[in-house]
Amino acid sequence: MLEAWSREFPGRDPVAHRLRSAFPSRWVRFHALPESKRYPADEEELAIVLGRKNRVLGELLGSGSQAVLLTTCHSGPGGAIELGRDEESTREFDREARPWRDVAMHDLDEGFIEPTRWHVRASRWSWRPGLFDPLLRLAALGEVANVMIVPPDCRWLFHPYDGGMDVILESTRARDALKAKYAGWLSSRPDGL
């Protein structure tokens, strides 16, 4: 998968929030709730969030297709992996994840004063609607970050976050088609955020 990642996202580390600006012609953001509401207030709104995220994943994958789930934990200056509550939740959901890539965040982001490494882990899944709901729920509530779902060939990327989902497709044409299909879920802001 390293070769596929390098081909589709050349020169870029698997840091979801940095990829949208690196591939603007392939990127689209969908909001998970009407009127760009960021957090669900109740189970009814959470059902809307999960429904929207599963619909987009269904467009990208189709039932039974292989998907790779990328999750992240981090280590500080001492090098020991530090599991926060979000990372414990991710590991609880994804017990089969294996180390895939390390990212020196202090080299990428000025916000990291001390040496900090993100350890991206990968696992393969056979997708069906609802499969990732426990993790999508945590992302919707802002309890996990830097979660991504990609196909094994990395031709697209799905990043759920609190407020919606960023999708980077294989081409501008594919992005525009998905954007048109779910135009009601787009931001009204000119920058698409």
N, C-alpha and C positions, 0 to 999 in steps of 0.2 A: 504494500500500500504506500510505502514511502515514495516509490517511483511515480505512482499515480498522483499522489499529492503534489509532488514537485512539478509534474506536467500541468496540472490544472490550476495550481496556486503557486506559480514560480516565485521563488525568493521570499515566500511568506510562511511564517510560523502559524500553527493552529491556535491563534488567539482571536476568537470570534469578533470581538468589538473592533478589531483593527482591519478585518477583511473587507468590511463594507466600503471603506474609503479606498482600499486598494483595487477594488473591482467594481467601480460605480456603474459601468455599462451592463453588468450582469446581476446587480443587486436590486432587491426590492424588499421593502418592509411592509408587513401586514399587521394591523392592530388586532388584538385578540378580543376586544370588546367594542361595542358601538360607542361613537363619539370620542374615540381614543382614550377611554377610561383605562387607567393603568392597572389597578388591582381589583379583582373580583370581590364584591362585598358579601356574597353568600354562595351557597352551593348551586343555585340556579345560574348565576353569572359564571361560576367556575365551569359548569357544564357547557356554556357557550364557548369559553376559552378552549377547553379540551376538544370540543367539536370542530372549531376552526382549525386548530393545529393538526388534528387527525385528517381533516379534509385535504389540507395542503400536503401532508405526508402521503396520503392516498394518491394524490395527483402525481407525486414524485416517484413513489415506490410501486404501488399496486400490491395486493395481498400476496404473501408468500415470497416476495422478493427479499434478497439479502440486504441488510443494512448494517453499517458499522456505527456503533455508539462511541463517541469520544467524550470522556469526562476528565476532570482535572483535580489534582491535589497539589499542594505546594510545600516547599521547604525554605527555611530562612537561612541566615548566615551560617549556622552550625551544620547545615546539610541534612538534618533529620527531617523527615516528612512530618508536617504538622497537620493534623486532621481537625478542622473546625467542624461545627455542627453540619454545615452544608456538605462537606466532603465525607463525613460519616454516613449521611443520608444517601449520597451517591454510591458509596461503596456497598451499603446495605442493599440497594436496588441492583447493582451491577457487580455481583461477586466474581464473575468470569473475566473482568477487565484485566488486561495485561499491559505493562509499560510499552509505550509506543514512541513518544518524543518528549524531550525536555526542552524548555524554553527559558532562557535567561531574561526574565522580565526586567531586571534592573538595567539591562542594555537597551531594551525597547521603549521603556516608559519612564519618564523623569519622576513620576510619582513614587517610584520605588527607591528609597534612600539606601537601604541595606541590600546586599546581595539576596535576591529572591529568585527561586526557580519554580516554574510551573511544570508539573509532571503530568503529561497527557497520557491517558490510558485508553485502550481500545478493546472493544468486544464485538463479535459478530452475532447478529440476530436475524431470524426469519420474521419479517414484519407482518403484522395484522393490525387492523384498527384497534386502538386501546392498549396496545402492548406497552407503550412508553408512558401511559397516563400517570403512574406514580411520580415519575421524574418530571413530566410536563407540568404537573400540579405544583411541584416544588419550585420549578422555574417561574411559574405564573405568580407565585407568592414571594418571589425574590429570595428564596432560600438556597438556591444553587446557581452557579454561574459557569460560564465557559463550557456549556454542554453543546455538542454538535452531533448531528446525524448526517452521514454521508453514505453513498453507495460504495461498494468495494473499489470501483474505478474512480471515485472522487469527482465525477463530472458535475456534481452540484453539492451544495451544503445547506443544511437547515439548522438554524440556531434559535431555539426558544429562549425567551427572556421574560422578565416581568413587564408586561405590557403588550407583548406580541411575539413576532418571529421575523428574523431576517433570513432571506433565502438568496443564495448566490447560484445562479443557473449556469449551464454550459455555454450559453450565448445570449446576446441581446434579444434575438428573436424569441428564444424560449422564455426569457424573462418577461418580454412584452406580452406574450400569450397568457402567461400565468397572471400577470398584472391585470390584464383585461378581464379575465375570468372572475377575479375577486376584487374588482375595482371599488366596491363598497367598503372594503376593509383597509383601504389606503389612507394615509395621512392627508390632510388638506394643506399641509405645509409644502412650500416649493422644494425644500431639500429632501422631502420624503420621510423625514424622521417623525 
